[in-house]
Amino acid sequence: MFDWEQDLIQHQEIHDGIYGRYIDDIFMTTNQTTEEINVKLEEAENKDINIKIQSTISTSVHFLDFTITNENGQLRTSIYHKPTTEPYILPYTSDHPHHIHRNIPYEALLRSARICSNVDDFNSERIRIDMSLLLNKYPSNFISKRFNRFFRLSNAMPVLIELDENVYHHLHHTLLHQPTRREKKLNTMIQNPIEKPLILQPKIWNQELMYPRYIFDTNFTSNFPKQFYKWWKTYYAFPGSPLQTIKVTMVTNTNRTLESFFIQKKPPRDILTKMEGA
């Protein structure tokens, strides 16, 4: 695929167009006529008999989870929802730690602010998120607190109150160019791929940190972290104890889902080896 697309990339550079690819989905912009671009796509298809091109040429197209629209030479992006998509997210009544429920509205708004280039599209998406949360049993006051937290931390309260276009424009561009955690790790590796490949980086063991794990259960363990911290300080991290400087952070393990029960995983390698020998 990499070798196949080089002619298209060069063609786009010559004609000041945009070219982007994710696996086998390609997005392009062009100032040429429909006939001219169709000829170029036909040439690209004929280069490899294993590659078949299905093209959509329009002023508005769907690419991955985007809708990209050409408005007088300016590209406008918004979130694309398939017609069959249902407003389902993790229900508020599910047996998961509460920090997971708290993060869902924040991450949903973060994704919307990254993708939507127009404040009205973002507001429509915010309303959609609000309705989805309500349908999945999230309390209205919980939703309001989570929404306010996002806009407060982003210094964008005018967007929530009055749909301030200038403030949203700054928010959108700030988040759009903010690297994700995965991109930060990748950039570190690219800067020095020999000395700092991710797989060879030593994992530093901090002896002053401890992460006990426990199985989360709403009915039985909702107050367990508080009880554990109290027990830890009373019997282990009391004044004068060598363990007093250790910072303890409780980590939850969620219960197995129906999906994990029903999915049949590949047998271990030793079993497959024995079967081949038989």
Wavefront OBJ file of the C-alpha trace (Angstrom):
o trace
v 0.000 0.000 0.000
v 2.853 2.374 0.812
v 4.473 1.969 -2.603
v 1.103 2.079 -4.368
v 0.100 5.441 -2.912
v 3.296 7.360 -3.717
v 2.036 8.542 -7.127
v -1.171 9.835 -5.528
v 0.787 11.643 -2.825
v 3.040 13.278 -5.431
v -0.001 14.212 -7.526
v -1.629 15.914 -4.527
v 1.541 17.827 -3.694
v 1.797 19.147 -7.255
v -1.858 20.279 -7.270
v -1.831 21.689 -3.687
v -4.261 19.049 -2.453
v -4.575 17.172 0.828
v -3.905 13.449 1.054
v -4.578 11.288 4.115
v -4.888 7.545 4.604
v -5.922 5.312 7.508
v -5.407 1.621 6.641
v -7.523 1.334 3.463
v -9.577 4.562 3.787
v -8.246 7.554 1.855
v -9.268 11.220 1.998
v -8.248 13.740 -0.662
v -9.039 17.322 -1.616
v -8.632 18.657 -5.142
v -9.180 21.736 -7.290
v -9.436 19.639 -10.428
v -12.623 18.692 -12.231
v -14.448 15.457 -11.468
v -13.368 14.016 -14.835
v -9.690 14.792 -14.203
v -9.624 13.252 -10.734
v -11.505 10.167 -11.958
v -8.836 9.627 -14.591
v -6.124 9.798 -11.915
v -7.998 7.366 -9.656
v -8.436 4.958 -12.565
v -4.698 5.069 -13.217
v -4.032 4.313 -9.545
v -6.448 1.386 -9.574
v -4.817 -0.146 -12.639
v -1.420 -0.210 -10.918
v -2.383 -3.207 -8.755
v -5.032 -5.807 -9.581
v -5.517 -6.504 -5.850
v -6.641 -2.937 -5.108
v -10.177 -1.818 -5.978
v -11.169 1.810 -5.507
v -14.680 2.884 -4.559
v -14.720 6.674 -4.672
v -17.153 9.293 -3.423
v -16.636 12.782 -4.829
v -18.707 15.519 -3.231
v -18.515 18.786 -1.311
v -19.354 16.793 1.836
v -17.996 13.305 2.596
v -17.728 10.909 5.541
v -14.255 9.767 6.500
v -13.904 7.428 9.498
v -15.918 9.167 12.260
v -15.708 12.603 10.577
v -17.992 14.516 8.272
v -15.853 16.888 6.202
v -17.591 19.677 4.266
v -16.131 22.191 1.824
v -17.674 25.589 2.536
v -16.326 28.073 -0.017
v -12.811 26.660 0.202
v -12.840 26.190 3.995
v -13.061 22.658 5.427
v -15.634 22.194 8.178
v -15.400 19.051 10.308
v -17.995 17.453 12.546
v -18.679 14.039 14.073
v -20.298 11.434 11.827
v -22.833 9.051 13.365
v -23.960 6.009 11.415
v -27.760 5.820 11.011
v -27.839 2.529 12.943
v -25.825 3.883 15.885
v -27.673 3.671 19.189
v -27.067 6.127 22.077
v -25.500 3.452 24.282
v -22.645 4.065 26.686
v -21.621 2.399 29.919
v -24.775 2.570 32.118
v -24.533 4.497 35.356
v -25.919 1.470 37.198
v -23.129 -0.825 35.929
v -20.789 -2.399 38.462
v -17.750 -0.233 37.683
v -15.652 2.148 39.808
v -17.153 5.624 39.896
v -14.110 7.309 38.364
v -14.930 5.496 35.107
v -18.414 7.020 35.034
v -16.952 10.438 35.864
v -14.487 10.269 32.970
v -17.061 9.374 30.290
v -18.683 12.862 29.927
v -15.264 14.554 30.004
v -13.750 12.330 27.319
v -16.871 12.608 25.148
v -16.708 16.425 25.244
v -12.949 16.316 24.641
v -13.448 14.197 21.509
v -16.199 16.525 20.257
v -14.100 19.650 20.793
v -11.201 18.070 18.893
v -13.309 17.064 15.889
v -15.947 19.792 15.531
v -14.505 22.921 13.946
v -17.748 24.900 14.329
v -19.254 25.894 17.672
v -22.806 25.042 16.539
v -21.757 21.504 15.594
v -20.063 21.152 18.958
v -23.181 22.355 20.765
v -25.328 19.825 18.871
v -22.891 17.099 19.881
v -22.955 18.298 23.497
v -26.747 17.967 23.511
v -26.442 14.486 21.997
v -23.994 13.475 24.721
v -26.325 14.897 27.365
v -29.268 12.880 26.039
v -27.182 9.694 25.765
v -26.091 10.030 29.380
v -29.668 10.566 30.541
v -30.870 7.530 28.597
v -28.218 5.454 30.336
v -29.411 6.468 33.819
v -26.861 9.183 34.589
v -28.330 11.729 37.073
v -28.869 15.201 35.637
v -26.916 16.917 38.443
v -24.018 14.494 37.849
v -23.987 15.419 34.141
v -24.054 19.148 34.915
v -21.093 18.854 37.304
v -19.042 16.847 34.788
v -19.835 19.281 31.952
v -18.966 22.302 34.090
v -15.693 20.654 35.077
v -14.681 20.193 31.432
v -15.354 23.823 30.488
v -13.796 25.123 33.701
v -10.559 23.158 33.259
v -10.443 24.198 29.593
v -10.993 27.902 30.443
v -13.991 27.852 28.100
v -17.025 28.619 30.294
v -18.279 31.252 27.760
v -18.797 28.404 25.287
v -21.160 26.656 27.695
v -22.978 29.824 28.711
v -23.314 31.746 25.448
v -21.636 29.699 22.680
v -18.789 32.188 22.338
v -17.324 31.463 18.897
v -13.901 33.016 19.536
v -13.368 31.129 22.787
v -14.419 27.879 21.113
v -12.086 28.497 18.183
v -9.173 28.786 20.632
v -10.347 25.678 22.538
v -10.665 23.645 19.337
v -7.196 24.502 18.054
v -5.585 23.988 21.467
v -7.025 20.486 21.843
v -6.497 19.625 18.184
v -2.739 20.168 18.438
v -2.383 18.692 21.918
v -0.540 15.356 21.645
v -2.118 12.265 23.151
v -0.272 9.996 25.565
v 0.444 7.540 22.768
v 1.795 10.305 20.506
v 4.111 11.527 23.291
v 5.618 8.041 23.694
v 5.976 7.689 19.926
v 7.731 11.054 19.611
v 10.170 10.086 22.366
v 11.028 6.876 20.547
v 11.373 8.615 17.156
v 13.847 11.162 18.564
v 16.223 8.371 19.557
v 14.962 5.011 18.268
v 18.221 3.193 19.047
v 18.757 4.216 22.644
v 15.107 4.619 23.621
v 12.875 1.994 21.965
v 9.782 1.588 24.141
v 10.233 -2.140 24.585
v 13.801 -1.715 25.927
v 13.175 1.204 28.252
v 13.803 0.158 31.868
v 10.799 0.254 34.160
v 11.804 2.142 37.271
v 10.553 0.624 40.504
v 9.767 3.350 42.992
v 9.970 1.811 46.451
v 7.944 4.674 47.911
v 4.833 3.797 45.872
v 2.478 0.857 46.345
v -0.565 -0.069 44.248
v -2.721 -2.717 45.965
v -5.411 -4.181 43.688
v -8.899 -5.313 44.616
v -11.988 -6.560 42.802
v -14.566 -3.778 42.631
v -18.121 -4.553 43.651
v -20.667 -1.797 44.238
v -22.524 -3.714 46.945
v -19.501 -4.700 49.014
v -16.392 -2.660 48.194
v -17.612 0.905 47.598
v -16.128 1.996 50.975
v -13.216 -0.429 50.938
v -10.523 2.134 49.906
v -11.394 4.404 52.861
v -11.344 1.459 55.245
v -8.028 0.232 53.827
v -6.352 3.652 54.142
v -7.544 3.908 57.742
v -6.257 0.394 58.495
v -2.940 1.124 56.731
v -2.290 4.303 58.734
v -3.284 2.669 62.010
v -1.254 -0.538 61.820
v 1.530 0.142 59.300
v 2.092 3.819 58.480
v 1.812 5.154 62.025
v 4.170 7.975 63.158
v 7.743 6.733 63.386
v 7.131 3.694 61.173
v 9.544 3.104 58.237
v 6.438 2.676 56.057
v 5.127 6.148 56.842
v 6.664 7.659 53.682
v 5.132 5.064 51.340
v 2.285 6.409 49.218
v -0.527 3.910 48.732
v -2.924 4.136 45.763
v -5.751 1.618 45.466
v -6.284 0.156 41.973
v -9.556 -1.492 41.014
v -10.053 -4.592 38.895
v -13.518 -4.843 37.375
v -15.517 -8.040 37.262
v -15.593 -10.107 34.089
v -18.201 -9.049 31.553
v -20.547 -11.280 29.572
v -18.317 -10.657 26.568
v -15.312 -12.172 28.324
v -17.391 -15.204 29.276
v -18.818 -15.817 25.806
v -15.739 -15.152 23.651
v -13.773 -18.298 22.908
v -10.082 -17.463 23.029
v -7.286 -19.277 21.265
v -5.927 -22.217 23.324
v -2.444 -21.912 24.882
v 0.540 -22.682 22.667
v 1.521 -25.828 24.617
v -1.895 -27.390 23.991
v -1.687 -26.633 20.263
v 1.830 -28.113 20.132
v 0.661 -31.335 21.774
v -2.234 -31.593 19.315
v 0.145 -31.208 16.354
v 2.430 -33.922 17.744
v -0.490 -36.314 18.158
l 1 2 3 4 5 6 7 8 9 10 11 12 13 14 15 16 17 18 19 20 21 22 23 24 25 26 27 28 29 30 31 32 33 34 35 36 37 38 39 40 41 42 43 44 45 46 47 48 49 50 51 52 53 54 55 56 57 58 59 60 61 62 63 64 65 66 67 68 69 70 71 72 73 74 75 76 77 78 79 80 81 82 83 84 85 86 87 88 89 90 91 92 93 94 95 96 97 98 99 100 101 102 103 104 105 106 107 108 109 110 111 112 113 114 115 116 117 118 119 120 121 122 123 124 125 126 127 128 129 130 131 132 133 134 135 136 137 138 139 140 141 142 143 144 145 146 147 148 149 150 151 152 153 154 155 156 157 158 159 160 161 162 163 164 165 166 167 168 169 170 171 172 173 174 175 176 177 178 179 180 181 182 183 184 185 186 187 188 189 190 191 192 193 194 195 196 197 198 199 200 201 202 203 204 205 206 207 208 209 210 211 212 213 214 215 216 217 218 219 220 221 222 223 224 225 226 227 228 229 230 231 232 233 234 235 236 237 238 239 240 241 242 243 244 245 246 247 248 249 250 251 252 253 254 255 256 257 258 259 260 261 262 263 264 265 266 267 268 269 270 271 272 273 274 275 276 277 278
